[in-house]
Amino acid sequence: MTSFPRACRLLLASVSLASLAVATPVRAASLDQMSLMEKQIKAMQSQLADMKREHQREMKRIHDQLAQQRQNEENDPYGARNGYRGAPAHGSGAASPGAGFATASAPGPNSNVLLPPVNAATPYGQLTGTPTGRVTDLYGPLHRGQIQIGGVRITLGGYVEAATMFRSRNNVSDISSNFGSIPFANSPNYHINEFHESARQSRLAALVEGDITRNLRAQAYIETDFQGSGSSSNSRQSNSYVLRERVFYGQLIDDADELTLLGGQNWSLLTMFNHGMRARDEQVPLSIDAQYIPGFNWTRNTQIRLVKGFDHGRYNVGVSVENPQQVIAVGSGGQYLPTGATSGTYQNAGVNVNNPSTNYSTDVAPDIIGKLAADPGWGHYELTGLLRFAHSRVSYTGTGQSSTKLAGGGGGGLILPVEKSHKIFFQASGLVGTGIGRYGTSNIPDVTIDQKGQVKPMPAANVLVGLYGNATKALQLYAYGGMEMLRSRSYFDVGGKHYGYGNPLYSVGGCDIEGASSSACQTSINRVVQGTAGFWWTYLHGDYGTLRVGAQYSYTYVTSFSGVGGTPHTNDNMVFLSLRYLPFQ
């Protein structure tokens, strides 16, 4: 009996030793696996550290790139003040100011550069849009004020303005001055000033765009303000001025062939550009006054425009057919009809959806404008031609006679940097011809009436020079001088009566006498001259938008053709202040 427990103990000891022998290699294997896992964790930690360092390097690169962009904008206000996102400024070889999004040495068919966006007149009143070319670029990250709807991108723009204006003569004008209607001293309005506050230049804008094919893009652009006036509009209690169409057009852009087709209401092709010949890059004066500067050539009207670029946009040729309208002045003598004539037609009051309180000329063909533009590497240069068709009809009993007079002219412009840092720029533009008054901002007459009772284009000339630049990154200064003039009179005398425009026998002796009747002051405006200066200061700029403060002073001098009693003249001192908030820029 004693041998059995002993045998059991021996058996149990043998089993325990066997178990230990088996368990030892298993524990060793587990220790090896734990060591391997620790090595893998350390490797992953090292990879994460490398990724963190790479992220920090990338963030530093983006920060440096944005800093370079800001430096470019400060050093090149010629492009940056208008938000130009095309080629480097006049062949400088520097990266595009839009390098924070993309870099391009020259805008080719597939280049990723931003479109020319900003109208200098607002300033920063128009829209940047999205990179051109590839769909992956177009549908990349959204920026402030952008919305993506399927394959279409919408960019919102505009601003809210609170403006004040003071004029030394009472023009009964809002934010847009009427330079050709400054009162003479015979009017009580000459002897009193005017002060107004206005928000009517506040603007709403939207750019809609998308890629149709690899190289074909479509855009639609609308820009509105509140300078329209309805039959109930007034400033007495609840201002009720109406929204109006400033710009509203669509365009197809073929990047591969540098070809653009535009249709709708836009600035006239006659208006000078900052670079090339792209829509929304017009060289509009920086003034607060919404009528701009005498000598500035422009209209905004319906047109069909075709532009062809060459050498990556350095050279452009364009043609535009635009809605016609004549500015007609029959003169103080009134309309003249030859013997036997029963009536004459050269303009009619609006009917249907036209404004019944204004006149529309009897045009038979569009205004035709052609332009050549060059950006060879230093400066921007343009040559422009204009062809117009003045039309009228004189009726006799049972018959009549129509007349079409050719009018138009030519001109050009340039923009040049005046110092090496490209912070100050000089611009000049001019237009000379017959029947061109419509294209000047003062709207001096295009035509008058001749001895046959038909319209007759009058010779005229417009000129504008300007100097602008960035004194600091936030402060922009400008100064302009401009003139519009009729170069000669057009008049005749029949039966002891005086007709035409600028007749030297018109009575003007009462123009300097307060209270004198209009018959003693038969003026015919022949020259409008203005000098103006101002600034824009970017007070705040950030993710919330931009707040800009502006001020402008102008002196305008107006003369009439001489007549019996002298050479009448008048003048006006104007001061404008503006506070603008641009939420999307």
ABEGO torsion letter per residue (X at the ends): XAAAAAAAAAAAAAAAAAAAAAAAAAAAAAAAAAAAAAAAAAAAAAAAAAAAAAAAAAAAAAAAAAAAAAAAAAABAAAAAAGBABBBBGGAGBBBAAAAABBBABBBAABBBBBBABBAAOBGABBAEBBBEBAAAAABBBBBGBBBBEABBBBBBEBBBBBBBBBABBAGBBABBBAAABBBAABAAAABBBBBBBAAABBBBBBBBBBABAABBBBBBBBBBAABBBAABBAAABBABBBBBABBBBBBBBAAAGBBBBBEBBBBAABBBABEABBGABBBBABABAAEBBGBBBBBBBBBBBBBBBGGGABBBBBBBBBBBBBBBAEAAEBBBBBGBABBBABBBBBEABBAABBBBBBABBBBBBBBBBBAGBEBBBBBBBBBBBBBBBBBBGBBBBBBBBBEEBBBBBBBBABAAGABBBBBBBBBEBGAAAABAAGBBABBBBAAGBBBBBBBBBBBBBBBEBABAABBBBBBBBBBBBABBBBBBBGGBBBEBGBAABBAAAAABBGBBAAABBBBBABBBBBBBBBBBBABBBAAEBBBBBBBBBBBBBBBBBBBGEBBBBBBBBBBBBBBBBAAX
